[in-house]
Each structure stands twice: as structure tokens, then as C-alpha cells.
Amino acid sequence: MCDRRERSHTFQFEPVSICKSEEAVGREPLEAECKFRVENAAHLEAKLLGVHAKFVGREHHCDTYLRHPARDFRTTDEALRIREIDGRPHVTYKGPRQPGPIKIRPEIELPLVPDTSTEWFQIWECLGFQIAAKVEKHRDIYQVEQEGRLLTVTIDRVDNLGVFAEIERVVGSSEEAEMAQRDILALAELLGLHGVERRSYLGLLLEKSTDEA
């Protein structure tokens, strides 16, 4: 599919580090989130009603995670994926997580032109990327207002893993992230969610595959 034979043309590029440049540091939005395993989804839904959560909608997610040809994302704590939401593709980059009780990490997400996922995978393949794993889930989305700040709560039914809840806010600075952490943990307490799961769905799925091998 991809012709990687050497060409006669010679190109020269000035080395530029976009992710590590001083101008770029801290500009990307931060995703602050906490994940919990859910034993009783109906009980959680009742708790959400009790805090006047607004049901936003239901989505089907098909996430395809990519493996970098020269960088081990497991070591750098990064992720690159194409997510199809009810068939609509998005590309997402997630940066390394900050230390702490909840997951705070840079996230950049862009919508792609509909029905172009196949072509994007062809581009990644030509660049040497490989598919690492796929995660599929059905997501119920709620919004909760807490002291004027909006938090998103999702109930995820993940294929081959079970049911989980996530509470998250997207913030623009580390200072906001600290406040988001307090808001998230306070809401988790109200909803009866305990035992933070710091592993991603991808990590959980890969661990399960290894255990079953």
C-alpha cells in the first residue's frame, strides 16, 4: 500500500520541536478526570438524578489506538487514537499524566472529515504507525453543575471490560486543574464512587489480553 523506496529527491528540514517548545508548553488544554469501576449502573443513575444531573445523550465509541514507529507510548505515557463517535471520526493526542490522585494530562482533539477514517489509517501506516488495540464502548453522558462549574459524568459500558464511570473537566491551566480535582473528588463522594482506577481502558484491555494469553 505504501511505497517506502528511497526517492532521488533530497529534502532538508530545520529541526523543530512543537511539543517541547517553550511557546507551546502549557497552552494545550488539560483533561482532568477520574475513573471508577461501577457495580450497579442503575444505582449510579439514581444518584445522578439526586444531584440534578442533566442527561446529555448516548454515544457509541470505537477507539483505535496507534503505536508510534520510533517512540514507545507506554514509556512516554502518551496516546494517539482515532475515535469514531456514532461513525464521526476524531483524532486525539493525550500527553503524559501529572502525578496526583486523579488523571490530569494534556489533550488535543480535532474532528476529521466524515467517512475519512480509512484514508487516515492509510496515512498513519505510510508513516510507520501500527494499530495497537481497539476499544469499543457505549457511553451515557450527564452534566452536573457544581458551584457554577460544569462537570461531565459518563457511564461507560466497555466491551470485554464491564461498566465504568468517569467524571471530568477540561481546564486551561494547572491552577484550574487543582480546583477541578477538588470538584471531581467531591462529586465522586456524593455519587458513592470509590476506588480510583488510574489505568486507561486501553491499559486494562491490554493487561486482560496478556493475562488470558
HELIX and SHEET records of a PDB file:
HELIX    1   1 ALA A   41  GLY A   50  1                                  10    
HELIX    2   2 PHE A   73  THR A   76  1                                   4    
HELIX    3   3 SER A  117  CYS A  126  1                                  10    
HELIX    4   4 SER A  174  LEU A  190  1                                  17    
HELIX    5   5 TYR A  201  GLU A  212  1                                  12    
SHEET    1   A 9 LEU A  30  ARG A  37  0                                        
SHEET    2   A 9 LYS A 103  PRO A 111 -1                                        
SHEET    3   A 9 ARG A  88  LYS A  94 -1                                        
SHEET    4   A 9 ALA A  79  ILE A  85 -1                                        
SHEET    5   A 9 LYS A  54  ARG A  67 -1                                        
SHEET    6   A 9 GLN A 130  GLN A 146 -1                                        
SHEET    7   A 9 ARG A 149  VAL A 158 -1                                        
SHEET    8   A 9 GLY A 162  VAL A 171 -1                                        
SHEET    9   A 9 LEU A  30  ARG A  37 -1                                        
END                                                                             
